Amino acid sequence: MKNNIVRILIAAILLVTAGGCSKERARPMEGAAYVRFFNGISYYPNMPDEEPNDRYFPPAVKNKTISAFYGSDPPTGFFPATPAQMRPGPLVSFFIDPEMDDQGLPVAAKMTGDFIGIQQNFYPYQPDKVGDQERNIQVDWPGVLGLERAPVQGGVDLARWARVPAGKHRIVCVYRTLYNEDYQPIDYLVTRIPFFRLSQAQKSLPLKGTRMNTIVALDTVVELKSSESYTMKLVNNRMFDVQEIGSRFQSFDGGSVPPEKYHLLVRKENYAGQALQAGKLYLRVFNNTNSTSFLPDEFDVYHRIAWFTASSMTYDTLQGKWKPIRSGSQRPSSYTDFKKLGTVSGRFLSDAVNAPFYELERIPYDSLLAPNGIDLIYPKTILIDGTPVLPLNIAVNLIWSRHEISFYAKGSTPSMASTGLPAGVISPTLYLNLEPVLYEGGRYTTVPVLNTLDLNTAYTSWNSFVKATGNIPNVKACITQEIIR
């Protein structure tokens, strides 16, 4: 019921945005392809107490100088990039079939996405705040923009995808700043300006302090087929050798220089014909890292579920959350069998047919939520209109029961350490929440969805391979979810 309401609201917003148009134009786009775009730029600062927007500010804002942002000082410390290696902050605008001026910059486009930030670690299966203005950071495209959305395909609800006319299209991505003047550190809270309203000088601001001569990060042509769905992503797909360039700092030689232009990864999805079933939980894995030092060309994927029960947990009334009874222990009380799902092969795949769908066991929430009448996610006594209030740290509470994903060298025999954790893994185990939680019928339940696990390179600057984010050093794990109808 809740999902249907969301889709009705989306449809209503689309009708409002089409106000004044004929009934013909209000019809769904015919002969469309379905597209979702991510900004896969993988360098950004990881400073203590970083606010989400900090990585997108121009250099002078909040005292974040070029040196602090990229490290133009001598190559030591965590930010050792040289001026020749500096790149703008990782915020882009995305254009389909743009009209260009004599400077080679877009002045109009058939479809536009502005303020697109880096790919996030988690995307739920339904968009929220649809119809938001293009003045806020979008974490993908179409994001929450009021664009016509794709239908259910092969049972997979593509509510977070946009309809795009089939055929050949020119795709352009450009760097942009979060704000649009050369601000003083004490005066930066001003209205953000859409890309087409920027002056030429404002458009060129991301180049300040770098040796680049254009803000264009990508300019390519793709052909989209009717009724096919495509994931697009801005990536650096050139392989590099960490040993060659140094684990912390050295020059990028041997083909490992940072790109002036990026590659557009266009992956054709294969939802149709998969016979995916509603009520079942699925996972597929893509390797988009660009060094074998992070992940090998092929590796095996193993899975198990770990969960707590009421007998192993206690509710901390002071902190407002559940904790294990055993002080200092985060060891779950129950596990499923440790099982191999399959082998991941290839990088930057252009056809999802090469990434199989794995069916997963679901977390046994009957034993988790109410084995003795206790709700282990959140107490039922705090209500708003009859629905319990979810705490701000809901992700922390939910992580107590989790899916564990481990990667092993292909063909190796996995083992378990004395601590109960997988031994011999090629990277630390990922603890993932692969099942969204809903409150229905007086209790919490989980939703079976299709999960796509996208493994990406992560580092703080172009020649620093210090751990940037996530559970795996230098690998950023991103989960996107789609509901199966």
Secondary structure, 3 states (H helix, E strand, C coil): CHHHHHHHHHHHHHHHHCCCCCHHHHCCCCCEEEEEEEECCCECCCCCCCCCCHHHCCCCHHHCCHHHHHCCCCCCCCCCCCHHHCCCCCCEEEEEEEEECCCCCEEEEEEEEEEECECCCEECCCCCCCCCCCCCCECCECCCCCCCECCEECCEECCCCEEEECEEEEEEEEECCCCCCCCECCECCCCCCCHHHCCHHHHCHHHCCCCCCCCEEEEEEEEECCCCEEEEEEECCCCCCHHHHCCCCCCCCCCCCCCCCCEEEEEECCCCCCCCCCCCEEEEEEEECCCCCCCCCEEEEEEEEEECCHHHEEEECCCCEEEECCCCCCCCCEECCCEEEEEEECCCCCEHHHCCCEEECCCCHHHHHCCCCCCCCCCCCCEECCEECCCCCHHHHHCCCEEEEEEEECCCCCEECCCCCEECCCCCCEEECCCCEEEECCEEEECCEEEEEEEEECECECCECCCCCCCECCEEEEEEEEEEC
